[in-house]
Amino acid sequence: MEPDRFVVVCNDEEQYSIWPADRPLPAGWQDAGFTGAKDECLSHVDQVWTDMRPRSLR
């Protein structure tokens, strides 16, 4: 069963992903300040992650 709520997460390389809101965040990832349904979170990631290259390669 898929979770209802997700959180947008970001790592030190400024790469984004989504994570189930009811689970502890994985090591190396921080809450990026947006929580919602899966489609809402994916839409938010599309809006904020405009340069897919890791920060170290920019």
C-alpha distance matrix in Angstrom:
0.0 3.8 6.6 9.2 12.1 13.6 17.0 19.5 21.1 24.4 26.3 30.1 30.6 29.2 26.3 23.2 19.4 16.3 14.4 11.6 14.0 13.1 14.1 17.7 19.1 20.0 23.7 25.8 23.6 24.4 22.9 24.5 24.6 22.0 18.7 16.8 14.1 13.2 16.0 18.4 18.0 18.6 21.5 22.9 22.8 24.7 27.3 28.0 27.7 30.7 32.1 29.8 32.3 31.8 34.2 36.4 37.2 38.1
3.8 0.0 3.8 6.6 9.1 10.1 13.6 15.9 17.7 21.1 23.2 27.0 27.4 25.8 22.9 19.7 16.0 12.8 11.2 8.7 11.3 11.2 12.3 15.9 16.7 17.8 21.6 23.2 20.7 21.4 19.7 21.0 21.1 18.4 15.3 13.4 10.7 9.5 12.5 14.8 14.2 14.8 17.8 19.1 19.0 21.0 23.5 24.2 24.0 27.0 28.6 26.4 29.0 28.6 30.9 33.3 34.0 34.7
6.6 3.8 0.0 3.8 5.7 7.3 10.8 13.7 15.7 19.3 21.6 25.4 26.2 24.4 21.9 18.5 15.0 11.4 9.4 6.1 7.8 7.9 9.8 13.4 14.4 16.2 20.0 21.7 18.9 19.0 17.0 18.4 18.2 15.6 12.2 10.6 8.7 8.5 12.0 13.3 12.6 14.1 17.0 17.6 17.9 20.3 22.3 22.7 23.0 26.2 27.9 26.0 28.6 28.0 29.8 32.4 33.5 34.0
9.2 6.6 3.8 0.0 3.8 6.9 10.5 13.5 16.2 19.9 22.7 26.4 27.2 24.9 22.7 19.1 15.9 12.2 10.9 8.0 8.4 9.3 12.0 15.4 16.2 18.5 22.2 23.4 20.3 19.7 17.1 18.1 17.1 14.2 10.5 8.1 6.0 7.3 10.4 11.2 11.3 13.4 15.5 16.2 17.3 19.5 21.1 21.8 22.7 25.8 28.0 26.5 29.4 29.0 30.6 33.4 34.5 34.5
12.1 9.1 5.7 3.8 0.0 3.8 7.0 10.2 13.0 16.7 19.7 23.3 24.3 21.9 20.0 16.4 13.6 9.8 8.7 6.2 5.5 7.7 10.3 13.2 13.6 16.3 19.7 20.7 17.3 16.3 13.5 14.5 13.4 10.6 6.9 5.3 4.9 6.6 9.9 9.6 9.0 11.8 13.9 13.7 14.8 17.6 18.8 19.0 20.1 23.4 25.5 24.3 27.1 26.4 27.7 30.6 31.9 31.8
13.6 10.1 7.3 6.9 3.8 0.0 3.8 6.7 9.3 13.1 16.0 19.7 20.6 18.2 16.3 12.7 9.9 6.2 5.4 4.4 4.5 7.9 9.3 11.5 11.0 13.4 16.7 17.3 13.9 13.1 10.5 11.4 11.1 8.5 5.6 5.5 5.9 5.9 9.3 8.9 6.8 9.5 12.1 11.5 11.8 14.9 16.3 16.1 16.8 20.3 22.2 20.8 23.5 22.7 24.0 26.9 28.1 28.2
17.0 13.6 10.8 10.5 7.0 3.8 0.0 3.8 6.2 9.9 13.1 16.5 17.7 15.3 13.9 10.5 8.5 5.6 5.4 6.3 5.3 9.0 9.7 10.6 9.2 11.9 14.7 14.7 11.1 9.7 6.8 7.7 7.6 5.8 4.3 6.6 8.6 8.5 11.2 9.8 6.9 9.8 12.1 10.3 10.4 14.0 14.9 13.9 14.8 18.4 20.1 19.1 21.4 20.3 21.2 24.1 25.7 25.5
19.5 15.9 13.7 13.5 10.2 6.7 3.8 0.0 3.8 7.0 10.5 13.9 14.6 11.8 10.5 6.9 5.9 4.5 6.5 9.0 8.9 12.5 12.5 12.7 10.2 12.1 14.4 13.5 9.7 8.6 6.2 5.5 6.8 5.5 6.3 8.5 10.4 9.5 11.2 9.7 6.1 8.1 10.2 8.0 7.2 11.0 11.9 10.5 11.1 14.8 16.3 15.4 17.8 16.8 17.7 20.8 22.2 21.9
21.1 17.7 15.7 16.2 13.0 9.3 6.2 3.8 0.0 3.8 6.9 10.4 11.6 9.3 8.3 5.6 5.4 5.7 6.8 10.1 10.2 13.3 12.2 11.4 8.1 9.4 11.0 9.8 6.0 5.3 4.6 4.9 7.9 8.2 9.4 12.1 13.9 12.6 14.6 13.4 9.7 10.9 13.3 10.9 9.1 12.8 13.8 11.5 11.3 15.0 15.7 14.5 16.2 14.5 15.2 18.0 19.8 19.9
24.4 21.1 19.3 19.9 16.7 13.1 9.9 7.0 3.8 0.0 3.8 6.9 7.9 5.7 5.5 4.5 6.5 8.6 10.2 13.6 13.9 16.9 15.3 14.0 10.3 10.5 11.0 8.5 5.4 5.4 6.5 5.7 9.5 10.7 12.7 15.4 17.2 15.7 17.1 16.0 12.3 12.8 14.7 12.2 9.7 13.0 13.7 10.7 9.8 13.3 13.3 12.2 13.2 11.2 11.5 14.3 16.3 16.4
26.3 23.2 21.6 22.7 19.7 16.0 13.1 10.5 6.9 3.8 0.0 3.8 5.4 5.3 5.6 6.8 8.7 11.2 12.3 15.8 16.3 18.8 16.6 14.6 10.8 9.8 9.1 5.8 4.5 6.2 9.0 9.0 12.8 14.4 16.2 19.0 20.6 18.9 20.4 19.6 15.8 16.0 18.1 15.8 12.9 15.8 16.7 13.6 12.0 15.0 14.0 12.6 12.5 9.6 9.9 11.9 14.4 15.1
30.1 27.0 25.4 26.4 23.3 19.7 16.5 13.9 10.4 6.9 3.8 0.0 3.8 5.4 7.5 9.8 12.3 15.0 16.0 19.5 19.8 22.1 19.9 17.5 13.8 12.6 10.9 7.1 7.3 8.5 11.5 11.3 15.0 17.1 19.4 22.3 24.1 22.5 23.8 22.8 19.1 19.3 21.0 18.4 15.6 18.2 18.6 15.1 13.5 15.9 14.3 13.4 12.3 8.8 7.9 9.4 12.5 13.3
30.6 27.4 26.2 27.2 24.3 20.6 17.7 14.6 11.6 7.9 5.4 3.8 0.0 3.8 5.5 8.9 11.9 15.2 16.9 20.6 21.4 24.0 21.8 19.9 16.1 14.7 13.4 9.8 9.8 11.3 13.8 12.8 16.6 18.1 20.5 23.0 24.5 22.5 23.3 22.6 19.0 18.4 20.0 17.8 14.6 16.5 17.2 13.9 11.5 13.4 11.2 10.0 8.5 5.0 4.7 6.6 9.1 10.0
29.2 25.8 24.4 24.9 21.9 18.2 15.3 11.8 9.3 5.7 5.3 5.4 3.8 0.0 3.8 6.4 9.9 13.1 15.3 19.0 19.5 22.5 20.9 19.3 15.5 14.9 14.4 11.0 9.6 10.1 11.7 9.9 13.5 14.8 17.5 20.0 21.6 19.8 20.4 19.3 15.9 15.5 16.7 14.2 11.3 13.3 13.6 10.2 8.2 10.6 9.3 8.8 8.7 6.4 6.0 9.2 11.0 10.7
26.3 22.9 21.9 22.7 20.0 16.3 13.9 10.5 8.3 5.5 5.6 7.5 5.5 3.8 0.0 3.8 7.0 10.6 13.1 16.8 18.0 21.0 19.3 18.2 14.5 13.6 13.8 10.9 9.2 10.6 11.9 10.5 14.1 14.5 16.6 18.6 19.6 17.3 18.0 17.5 14.0 13.0 14.8 13.0 9.5 11.4 12.8 10.1 7.3 10.1 9.0 7.1 8.0 6.4 8.0 10.9 11.9 12.2
23.2 19.7 18.5 19.1 16.4 12.7 10.5 6.9 5.6 4.5 6.8 9.8 8.9 6.4 3.8 0.0 3.8 7.1 10.0 13.7 14.8 18.0 16.8 16.3 12.8 12.7 13.8 11.6 8.9 9.6 9.9 8.3 11.6 11.3 13.1 14.8 15.8 13.6 14.4 13.9 10.3 9.6 11.6 9.9 6.5 9.3 10.9 8.7 6.8 10.3 10.6 9.0 11.0 10.1 11.6 14.6 15.5 15.6
19.4 16.0 15.0 15.9 13.6 9.9 8.5 5.9 5.4 6.5 8.7 12.3 11.9 9.9 7.0 3.8 0.0 3.8 6.8 10.4 12.2 15.2 14.0 14.2 11.1 11.1 13.2 12.0 9.1 10.2 10.0 9.4 12.1 11.1 11.7 13.0 13.4 10.8 12.2 12.4 8.7 8.1 11.1 10.1 7.2 10.1 12.4 11.1 9.6 13.1 13.7 11.6 13.8 13.1 15.0 17.7 18.6 19.0
16.3 12.8 11.4 12.2 9.8 6.2 5.6 4.5 5.7 8.6 11.2 15.0 15.2 13.1 10.6 7.1 3.8 0.0 3.8 7.0 8.8 12.0 11.4 12.3 10.0 10.9 13.8 13.5 10.2 10.6 9.4 9.6 11.3 9.5 9.0 9.9 10.2 7.8 10.1 10.3 6.7 7.3 10.6 9.9 8.2 11.4 13.5 12.8 12.2 15.8 17.0 15.1 17.6 16.8 18.5 21.3 22.3 22.6
14.4 11.2 9.4 10.9 8.7 5.4 5.4 6.5 6.8 10.2 12.3 16.0 16.9 15.3 13.1 10.0 6.8 3.8 0.0 3.8 6.1 8.6 7.6 8.9 7.3 8.6 12.1 12.8 9.8 10.4 9.3 10.9 12.2 10.9 9.4 10.5 10.8 9.1 12.3 12.5 9.3 10.6 13.9 13.2 11.9 15.2 17.2 16.2 15.8 19.4 20.4 18.4 20.4 19.2 20.8 23.2 24.6 25.3
11.6 8.7 6.1 8.0 6.2 4.4 6.3 9.0 10.1 13.6 15.8 19.5 20.6 19.0 16.8 13.7 10.4 7.0 3.8 0.0 3.8 5.5 5.7 8.4 8.5 10.5 14.2 15.6 12.8 12.9 11.3 13.3 13.7 12.0 9.5 9.8 9.7 8.8 12.6 13.0 10.6 12.4 15.6 15.1 14.6 17.8 19.6 19.1 19.1 22.7 23.9 22.0 24.2 23.0 24.5 27.0 28.5 29.0
14.0 11.3 7.8 8.4 5.5 4.5 5.3 8.9 10.2 13.9 16.3 19.8 21.4 19.5 18.0 14.8 12.2 8.8 6.1 3.8 0.0 3.8 5.6 7.8 8.4 11.5 14.9 16.2 13.1 12.2 9.9 12.1 11.7 10.3 7.5 8.6 9.7 10.2 13.8 13.2 11.0 13.7 16.4 15.2 15.4 18.8 20.0 19.2 19.8 23.5 25.0 23.6 25.7 24.3 25.3 28.0 29.7 30.0
13.1 11.2 7.9 9.3 7.7 7.9 9.0 12.5 13.3 16.9 18.8 22.1 24.0 22.5 21.0 18.0 15.2 12.0 8.6 5.5 3.8 0.0 3.8 6.9 9.2 12.1 15.4 17.5 15.0 14.4 12.6 15.4 15.0 13.9 11.0 11.8 12.5 13.1 16.8 16.5 14.6 17.2 19.9 19.0 19.1 22.5 23.8 23.0 23.4 27.1 28.4 26.8 28.7 27.1 28.2 30.6 32.5 33.0
14.1 12.3 9.8 12.0 10.3 9.3 9.7 12.5 12.2 15.3 16.6 19.9 21.8 20.9 19.3 16.8 14.0 11.4 7.6 5.7 5.6 3.8 0.0 3.8 6.3 8.7 12.0 14.5 12.5 12.7 11.9 15.1 15.6 15.1 12.8 14.1 14.8 14.5 18.2 18.2 15.7 17.7 20.8 19.8 19.1 22.6 24.1 22.9 22.8 26.6 27.4 25.4 27.0 25.0 26.2 28.2 30.3 31.2
17.7 15.9 13.4 15.4 13.2 11.5 10.6 12.7 11.4 14.0 14.6 17.5 19.9 19.3 18.2 16.3 14.2 12.3 8.9 8.4 7.8 6.9 3.8 0.0 3.8 6.4 9.1 11.7 10.2 10.4 10.4 14.0 14.9 15.4 13.9 16.0 17.3 16.9 20.4 20.1 17.1 19.1 22.2 20.6 19.6 23.2 24.5 22.7 22.6 26.3 26.7 24.9 26.0 23.6 24.5 26.2 28.6 29.6
19.1 16.7 14.4 16.2 13.6 11.0 9.2 10.2 8.1 10.3 10.8 13.8 16.1 15.5 14.5 12.8 11.1 10.0 7.3 8.5 8.4 9.2 6.3 3.8 0.0 3.8 6.5 8.4 6.4 7.1 7.8 11.2 12.9 13.6 13.0 15.5 16.9 16.0 19.2 18.7 15.4 17.0 20.0 18.2 16.8 20.4 21.7 19.7 19.2 22.9 23.1 21.3 22.3 19.8 20.7 22.5 24.9 25.8
20.0 17.8 16.2 18.5 16.3 13.4 11.9 12.1 9.4 10.5 9.8 12.6 14.7 14.9 13.6 12.7 11.1 10.9 8.6 10.5 11.5 12.1 8.7 6.4 3.8 0.0 3.8 6.3 5.8 8.3 10.3 13.2 15.6 16.3 16.0 18.2 19.2 17.7 20.7 20.7 17.1 18.1 21.3 19.7 17.7 21.0 22.7 20.5 19.4 22.9 22.6 20.3 20.8 18.2 19.4 20.7 23.0 24.5
23.7 21.6 20.0 22.2 19.7 16.7 14.7 14.4 11.0 11.0 9.1 10.9 13.4 14.4 13.8 13.8 13.2 13.8 12.1 14.2 14.9 15.4 12.0 9.1 6.5 3.8 0.0 3.8 5.6 8.4 11.4 14.2 17.0 18.4 18.6 21.3 22.5 21.0 23.8 23.6 19.9 20.7 23.7 21.8 19.5 22.8 24.2 21.6 20.3 23.6 22.7 20.6 20.4 17.3 18.1 18.9 21.6 23.3
25.8 23.2 21.7 23.4 20.7 17.3 14.7 13.5 9.8 8.5 5.8 7.1 9.8 11.0 10.9 11.6 12.0 13.5 12.8 15.6 16.2 17.5 14.5 11.7 8.4 6.3 3.8 0.0 3.8 6.9 10.5 12.4 15.6 17.4 18.4 21.2 22.8 21.2 23.5 23.0 19.2 19.8 22.4 20.3 17.7 20.9 22.0 19.1 17.6 20.7 19.6 17.8 17.3 14.0 14.4 15.3 18.2 19.7
23.6 20.7 18.9 20.3 17.3 13.9 11.1 9.7 6.0 5.4 4.5 7.3 9.8 9.6 9.2 8.9 9.1 10.2 9.8 12.8 13.1 15.0 12.5 10.2 6.4 5.8 5.6 3.8 0.0 3.8 7.0 8.9 12.1 13.6 14.6 17.5 19.2 17.8 20.1 19.3 15.5 16.4 19.0 16.7 14.4 17.8 18.9 16.1 15.0 18.5 18.0 16.4 16.7 13.9 14.3 16.1 18.7 19.6
24.4 21.4 19.0 19.7 16.3 13.1 9.7 8.6 5.3 5.4 6.2 8.5 11.3 10.1 10.6 9.6 10.2 10.6 10.4 12.9 12.2 14.4 12.7 10.4 7.1 8.3 8.4 6.9 3.8 0.0 3.8 6.1 8.9 11.1 12.5 15.9 18.2 17.5 19.7 18.2 14.6 16.2 18.3 15.5 14.0 17.6 17.9 15.0 14.9 18.4 18.5 17.6 18.2 15.6 15.4 17.6 20.3 20.6
22.9 19.7 17.0 17.1 13.5 10.5 6.8 6.2 4.6 6.5 9.0 11.5 13.8 11.7 11.9 9.9 10.0 9.4 9.3 11.3 9.9 12.6 11.9 10.4 7.8 10.3 11.4 10.5 7.0 3.8 0.0 3.8 5.5 7.6 9.0 12.5 15.2 15.0 17.2 15.3 12.0 14.3 16.1 13.1 12.4 16.2 16.2 13.8 14.4 18.1 18.9 18.3 19.7 17.6 17.4 20.2 22.5 22.3
24.5 21.0 18.4 18.1 14.5 11.4 7.7 5.5 4.9 5.7 9.0 11.3 12.8 9.9 10.5 8.3 9.4 9.6 10.9 13.3 12.1 15.4 15.1 14.0 11.2 13.2 14.2 12.4 8.9 6.1 3.8 0.0 3.8 6.0 8.8 12.1 14.9 14.7 16.0 13.7 10.6 12.6 13.7 10.3 9.7 13.3 12.9 10.2 11.3 14.8 16.1 16.0 17.6 16.1 15.7 18.9 20.9 20.1
24.6 21.1 18.2 17.1 13.4 11.1 7.6 6.8 7.9 9.5 12.8 15.0 16.6 13.5 14.1 11.6 12.1 11.3 12.2 13.7 11.7 15.0 15.6 14.9 12.9 15.6 17.0 15.6 12.1 8.9 5.5 3.8 0.0 3.8 6.8 10.4 13.8 14.5 15.8 12.9 10.5 13.4 13.9 10.4 11.2 14.6 13.6 11.6 13.6 16.9 18.8 19.1 21.0 19.7 19.2 22.5 24.4 23.3
22.0 18.4 15.6 14.2 10.6 8.5 5.8 5.5 8.2 10.7 14.4 17.1 18.1 14.8 14.5 11.3 11.1 9.5 10.9 12.0 10.3 13.9 15.1 15.4 13.6 16.3 18.4 17.4 13.6 11.1 7.6 6.0 3.8 0.0 3.8 6.8 10.2 11.1 12.2 9.2 7.1 10.4 10.8 7.8 9.3 12.6 12.0 10.9 13.1 16.4 18.7 18.8 21.3 20.5 20.6 24.1 25.5 24.5
18.7 15.3 12.2 10.5 6.9 5.6 4.3 6.3 9.4 12.7 16.2 19.4 20.5 17.5 16.6 13.1 11.7 9.0 9.4 9.5 7.5 11.0 12.8 13.9 13.0 16.0 18.6 18.4 14.6 12.5 9.0 8.8 6.8 3.8 0.0 3.8 7.3 8.9 10.7 8.2 6.6 10.3 11.4 9.5 11.1 14.3 14.3 13.9 15.7 19.1 21.4 21.0 23.7 22.9 23.4 26.7 28.1 27.4
16.8 13.4 10.6 8.1 5.3 5.5 6.6 8.5 12.1 15.4 19.0 22.3 23.0 20.0 18.6 14.8 13.0 9.9 10.5 9.8 8.6 11.8 14.1 16.0 15.5 18.2 21.3 21.2 17.5 15.9 12.5 12.1 10.4 6.8 3.8 0.0 3.8 6.5 8.0 5.8 5.8 9.4 10.3 9.6 11.7 14.2 14.6 15.2 17.0 20.1 22.7 22.2 25.2 24.9 25.7 29.1 30.1 29.5
14.1 10.7 8.7 6.0 4.9 5.9 8.6 10.4 13.9 17.2 20.6 24.1 24.5 21.6 19.6 15.8 13.4 10.2 10.8 9.7 9.7 12.5 14.8 17.3 16.9 19.2 22.5 22.8 19.2 18.2 15.2 14.9 13.8 10.2 7.3 3.8 0.0 3.8 5.6 5.2 6.2 8.7 10.0 10.6 12.4 14.4 15.5 16.7 18.0 20.9 23.5 22.6 25.8 25.8 27.2 30.4 31.1 30.7
13.2 9.5 8.5 7.3 6.6 5.9 8.5 9.5 12.6 15.7 18.9 22.5 22.5 19.8 17.3 13.6 10.8 7.8 9.1 8.8 10.2 13.1 14.5 16.9 16.0 17.7 21.0 21.2 17.8 17.5 15.0 14.7 14.5 11.1 8.9 6.5 3.8 0.0 3.8 5.5 5.2 6.2 8.6 9.9 10.6 12.4 14.4 15.6 16.1 19.0 21.3 19.9 23.2 23.3 25.1 28.2 28.7 28.5
16.0 12.5 12.0 10.4 9.9 9.3 11.2 11.2 14.6 17.1 20.4 23.8 23.3 20.4 18.0 14.4 12.2 10.1 12.3 12.6 13.8 16.8 18.2 20.4 19.2 20.7 23.8 23.5 20.1 19.7 17.2 16.0 15.8 12.2 10.7 8.0 5.6 3.8 0.0 3.8 5.5 5.1 6.1 8.6 9.9 10.5 12.5 14.5 15.2 17.5 20.2 19.3 22.8 23.5 25.3 28.6 28.6 28.1
18.4 14.8 13.3 11.2 9.6 8.9 9.8 9.7 13.4 16.0 19.6 22.8 22.6 19.3 17.5 13.9 12.4 10.3 12.5 13.0 13.2 16.5 18.2 20.1 18.7 20.7 23.6 23.0 19.3 18.2 15.3 13.7 12.9 9.2 8.2 5.8 5.2 5.5 3.8 0.0 3.8 5.5 5.1 6.2 8.7 9.9 10.7 12.5 14.2 16.6 19.6 19.2 22.7 23.2 24.5 27.9 28.3 27.4
18.0 14.2 12.6 11.3 9.0 6.8 6.9 6.1 9.7 12.3 15.8 19.1 19.0 15.9 14.0 10.3 8.7 6.7 9.3 10.6 11.0 14.6 15.7 17.1 15.4 17.1 19.9 19.2 15.5 14.6 12.0 10.6 10.5 7.1 6.6 5.8 6.2 5.2 5.5 3.8 0.0 3.8 5.4 5.0 6.2 8.7 9.9 10.6 11.8 14.8 17.3 16.7 19.9 20.0 21.3 24.7 25.2 24.6
18.6 14.8 14.1 13.4 11.8 9.5 9.8 8.1 10.9 12.8 16.0 19.3 18.4 15.5 13.0 9.6 8.1 7.3 10.6 12.4 13.7 17.2 17.7 19.1 17.0 18.1 20.7 19.8 16.4 16.2 14.3 12.6 13.4 10.4 10.3 9.4 8.7 6.2 5.1 5.5 3.8 0.0 3.8 5.4 5.1 6.3 8.8 10.1 10.3 12.9 15.3 14.3 17.8 18.5 20.2 23.5 23.6 23.0
21.5 17.8 17.0 15.5 13.9 12.1 12.1 10.2 13.3 14.7 18.1 21.0 20.0 16.7 14.8 11.6 11.1 10.6 13.9 15.6 16.4 19.9 20.8 22.2 20.0 21.3 23.7 22.4 19.0 18.3 16.1 13.7 13.9 10.8 11.4 10.3 10.0 8.6 6.1 5.1 5.4 3.8 0.0 3.8 5.4 5.1 6.4 8.9 10.1 11.9 15.1 15.0 18.6 19.7 21.1 24.6 24.4 23.3
22.9 19.1 17.6 16.2 13.7 11.5 10.3 8.0 10.9 12.2 15.8 18.4 17.8 14.2 13.0 9.9 10.1 9.9 13.2 15.1 15.2 19.0 19.8 20.6 18.2 19.7 21.8 20.3 16.7 15.5 13.1 10.3 10.4 7.8 9.5 9.6 10.6 9.9 8.6 6.2 5.0 5.4 3.8 0.0 3.8 5.4 5.1 6.3 8.4 10.8 14.0 14.3 17.6 18.2 19.0 22.7 23.0 21.6
22.8 19.0 17.9 17.3 14.8 11.8 10.4 7.2 9.1 9.7 12.9 15.6 14.6 11.3 9.5 6.5 7.2 8.2 11.9 14.6 15.4 19.1 19.1 19.6 16.8 17.7 19.5 17.7 14.4 14.0 12.4 9.7 11.2 9.3 11.1 11.7 12.4 10.6 9.9 8.7 6.2 5.1 5.4 3.8 0.0 3.8 5.4 5.3 5.6 8.6 11.1 10.8 14.1 14.7 15.9 19.4 19.6 18.6
24.7 21.0 20.3 19.5 17.6 14.9 14.0 11.0 12.8 13.0 15.8 18.2 16.5 13.3 11.4 9.3 10.1 11.4 15.2 17.8 18.8 22.5 22.6 23.2 20.4 21.0 22.8 20.9 17.8 17.6 16.2 13.3 14.6 12.6 14.3 14.2 14.4 12.4 10.5 9.9 8.7 6.3 5.1 5.4 3.8 0.0 3.8 5.8 5.7 7.0 10.1 10.2 13.9 15.4 16.8 20.3 19.8 18.5
27.3 23.5 22.3 21.1 18.8 16.3 14.9 11.9 13.8 13.7 16.7 18.6 17.2 13.6 12.8 10.9 12.4 13.5 17.2 19.6 20.0 23.8 24.1 24.5 21.7 22.7 24.2 22.0 18.9 17.9 16.2 12.9 13.6 12.0 14.3 14.6 15.5 14.4 12.5 10.7 9.9 8.8 6.4 5.1 5.4 3.8 0.0 3.8 6.0 6.8 10.4 11.8 15.1 16.5 17.1 20.8 20.5 18.6
28.0 24.2 22.7 21.8 19.0 16.1 13.9 10.5 11.5 10.7 13.6 15.1 13.9 10.2 10.1 8.7 11.1 12.8 16.2 19.1 19.2 23.0 22.9 22.7 19.7 20.5 21.6 19.1 16.1 15.0 13.8 10.2 11.6 10.9 13.9 15.2 16.7 15.6 14.5 12.5 10.6 10.1 8.9 6.3 5.3 5.8 3.8 0.0 3.8 5.8 8.8 10.3 13.1 13.9 13.9 17.7 17.9 16.0
27.7 24.0 23.0 22.7 20.1 16.8 14.8 11.1 11.3 9.8 12.0 13.5 11.5 8.2 7.3 6.8 9.6 12.2 15.8 19.1 19.8 23.4 22.8 22.6 19.2 19.4 20.3 17.6 15.0 14.9 14.4 11.3 13.6 13.1 15.7 17.0 18.0 16.1 15.2 14.2 11.8 10.3 10.1 8.4 5.6 5.7 6.0 3.8 0.0 3.8 5.8 6.5 9.5 10.6 11.4 15.0 14.8 13.3
30.7 27.0 26.2 25.8 23.4 20.3 18.4 14.8 15.0 13.3 15.0 15.9 13.4 10.6 10.1 10.3 13.1 15.8 19.4 22.7 23.5 27.1 26.6 26.3 22.9 22.9 23.6 20.7 18.5 18.4 18.1 14.8 16.9 16.4 19.1 20.1 20.9 19.0 17.5 16.6 14.8 12.9 11.9 10.8 8.6 7.0 6.8 5.8 3.8 0.0 3.8 6.3 9.1 11.3 11.9 15.3 14.3 12.3
32.1 28.6 27.9 28.0 25.5 22.2 20.1 16.3 15.7 13.3 14.0 14.3 11.2 9.3 9.0 10.6 13.7 17.0 20.4 23.9 25.0 28.4 27.4 26.7 23.1 22.6 22.7 19.6 18.0 18.5 18.9 16.1 18.8 18.7 21.4 22.7 23.5 21.3 20.2 19.6 17.3 15.3 15.1 14.0 11.1 10.1 10.4 8.8 5.8 3.8 0.0 3.8 5.6 8.1 8.9 12.0 10.6 8.7
29.8 26.4 26.0 26.5 24.3 20.8 19.1 15.4 14.5 12.2 12.6 13.4 10.0 8.8 7.1 9.0 11.6 15.1 18.4 22.0 23.6 26.8 25.4 24.9 21.3 20.3 20.6 17.8 16.4 17.6 18.3 16.0 19.1 18.8 21.0 22.2 22.6 19.9 19.3 19.2 16.7 14.3 15.0 14.3 10.8 10.2 11.8 10.3 6.5 6.3 3.8 0.0 3.8 6.5 8.8 11.4 10.0 9.6
32.3 29.0 28.6 29.4 27.1 23.5 21.4 17.8 16.2 13.2 12.5 12.3 8.5 8.7 8.0 11.0 13.8 17.6 20.4 24.2 25.7 28.7 27.0 26.0 22.3 20.8 20.4 17.3 16.7 18.2 19.7 17.6 21.0 21.3 23.7 25.2 25.8 23.2 22.8 22.7 19.9 17.8 18.6 17.6 14.1 13.9 15.1 13.1 9.5 9.1 5.6 3.8 0.0 3.8 6.3 8.1 6.2 6.5
31.8 28.6 28.0 29.0 26.4 22.7 20.3 16.8 14.5 11.2 9.6 8.8 5.0 6.4 6.4 10.1 13.1 16.8 19.2 23.0 24.3 27.1 25.0 23.6 19.8 18.2 17.3 14.0 13.9 15.6 17.6 16.1 19.7 20.5 22.9 24.9 25.8 23.3 23.5 23.2 20.0 18.5 19.7 18.2 14.7 15.4 16.5 13.9 10.6 11.3 8.1 6.5 3.8 0.0 3.8 5.4 5.5 6.8
34.2 30.9 29.8 30.6 27.7 24.0 21.2 17.7 15.2 11.5 9.9 7.9 4.7 6.0 8.0 11.6 15.0 18.5 20.8 24.5 25.3 28.2 26.2 24.5 20.7 19.4 18.1 14.4 14.3 15.4 17.4 15.7 19.2 20.6 23.4 25.7 27.2 25.1 25.3 24.5 21.3 20.2 21.1 19.0 15.9 16.8 17.1 13.9 11.4 11.9 8.9 8.8 6.3 3.8 0.0 3.8 5.4 5.3
36.4 33.3 32.4 33.4 30.6 26.9 24.1 20.8 18.0 14.3 11.9 9.4 6.6 9.2 10.9 14.6 17.7 21.3 23.2 27.0 28.0 30.6 28.2 26.2 22.5 20.7 18.9 15.3 16.1 17.6 20.2 18.9 22.5 24.1 26.7 29.1 30.4 28.2 28.6 27.9 24.7 23.5 24.6 22.7 19.4 20.3 20.8 17.7 15.0 15.3 12.0 11.4 8.1 5.4 3.8 0.0 3.8 5.7
37.2 34.0 33.5 34.5 31.9 28.1 25.7 22.2 19.8 16.3 14.4 12.5 9.1 11.0 11.9 15.5 18.6 22.3 24.6 28.5 29.7 32.5 30.3 28.6 24.9 23.0 21.6 18.2 18.7 20.3 22.5 20.9 24.4 25.5 28.1 30.1 31.1 28.7 28.6 28.3 25.2 23.6 24.4 23.0 19.6 19.8 20.5 17.9 14.8 14.3 10.6 10.0 6.2 5.5 5.4 3.8 0.0 3.8
38.1 34.7 34.0 34.5 31.8 28.2 25.5 21.9 19.9 16.4 15.1 13.3 10.0 10.7 12.2 15.6 19.0 22.6 25.3 29.0 30.0 33.0 31.2 29.6 25.8 24.5 23.3 19.7 19.6 20.6 22.3 20.1 23.3 24.5 27.4 29.5 30.7 28.5 28.1 27.4 24.6 23.0 23.3 21.6 18.6 18.5 18.6 16.0 13.3 12.3 8.7 9.6 6.5 6.8 5.3 5.7 3.8 0.0
